[in-house]
């Protein structure tokens, strides 16, 4: 089992920045991919960014050039640096970890609100 705890959400003005953190504990040696998803009310959860154990990142087109995903293996933590935030980035952001058997583990989510 893997436990994930997100932090760093909040209210920010358009054009501002936030950094989300996701700390993993438990069977962390089994984690292969970690990622960030987001979900708006009434919409499906969508993948925002993911990073493999060797550090290879992937992003959804809408955040390329604005968001940066990174991981600190020594701290068992993955980060999402979000820059140039837009109102359409408003959502609950969830951390996800996938182990080598393909099992997904989820955090409880953190709210990000972009509004003036």
C-alpha positions in Angstrom: 0.0 0.0 0.0 1.0 3.6 -0.7 -0.3 6.6 1.1 -0.2 10.0 -0.5 -0.7 13.4 1.1 -1.0 16.6 -1.1 -0.4 20.1 0.0 0.1 23.6 -1.4 -3.3 24.4 -2.9 -5.0 27.7 -2.4 -6.4 30.8 -3.9 -4.2 32.7 -6.4 -4.8 35.5 -8.9 -4.6 34.9 -12.7 -0.9 34.9 -13.7 0.2 33.8 -10.3 2.1 30.7 -9.3 1.6 27.8 -6.8 3.6 24.7 -6.0 1.8 21.5 -5.1 3.6 18.8 -3.1 2.7 15.1 -2.7 4.5 13.1 -0.1 4.4 9.3 -0.4 4.8 6.8 2.3 4.3 3.0 2.7 5.5 0.7 -0.1 7.3 3.5 -2.0 9.8 1.1 -3.5 7.1 -0.2 -5.7 6.1 3.1 -7.3 6.8 3.5 -11.0 4.9 6.6 -12.1 3.6 9.5 -10.1 1.3 12.1 -11.5 -1.1 14.9 -10.9 -4.7 14.9 -12.0 -7.4 17.5 -11.7 -11.1 17.5 -11.6 -13.7 20.3 -11.9 -17.2 19.9 -10.6 -19.3 17.8 -12.9 -16.3 16.8 -15.1 -14.1 13.8 -15.4 -10.7 13.7 -13.7 -8.0 14.5 -16.2 -4.3 13.8 -16.2 -2.2 17.0 -15.9 1.3 15.7 -15.6 3.2 12.5 -14.8 6.8 11.5 -14.1 8.3 8.1 -14.2 10.9 6.7 -11.7 13.7 7.7 -14.1 12.4 11.3 -14.2 10.8 11.4 -17.6 7.9 13.9 -17.6 4.7 14.2 -19.6 2.2 17.0 -19.7 -1.3 17.6 -21.1 -1.1 20.2 -23.9 -3.0 22.8 -21.9 -0.3 23.1 -19.3 2.9 22.7 -21.4 5.2 25.6 -20.9 3.5 26.6 -17.7 3.6 23.6 -15.3 6.7 21.7 -14.3 6.5 18.3 -12.6 9.5 17.0 -10.6 10.3 14.4 -8.0 12.7 14.1 -5.1 13.3 10.4 -4.6 15.2 11.0 -1.4 12.1 12.7 0.1 9.6 10.5 -1.6 7.9 13.6 -2.9 6.6 14.8 -6.2 6.0 18.5 -7.0 3.9 20.4 -9.5 5.1 23.9 -10.1 2.3 25.8 -11.7 3.1 29.2 -13.3 1.0 31.7 -15.3 -2.1 30.2 -13.8 -5.5 30.8 -15.5 -9.0 30.6 -14.2 -9.5 27.4 -16.2 -6.8 25.8 -14.0 -9.3 26.0 -11.1 -9.9 22.4 -9.9 -9.2 19.9 -7.2 -5.8 18.5 -7.9 -5.1 14.9 -7.0 -1.8 13.1 -6.6 -1.6 9.6 -8.1 1.0 6.8 -7.8 1.1 3.7 -9.9 3.1 0.7 -8.8 4.7 -1.9 -11.1 1.6 -4.1 -11.0 -0.5 -1.3 -12.4 -2.3 -0.5 -9.1 -3.2 3.1 -8.6 -3.2 5.0 -5.3 -4.7 8.4 -4.7 -4.4 11.3 -2.4 -7.4 13.1 -1.0 -6.9 16.2 -3.2 -6.1 19.8 -2.8 -8.2 22.7 -4.1 -6.6 25.2 -6.5 -8.7 28.3 -7.2 -7.5 30.9 -9.8 -9.6 34.1 -9.4 -9.2 37.8 -9.2 
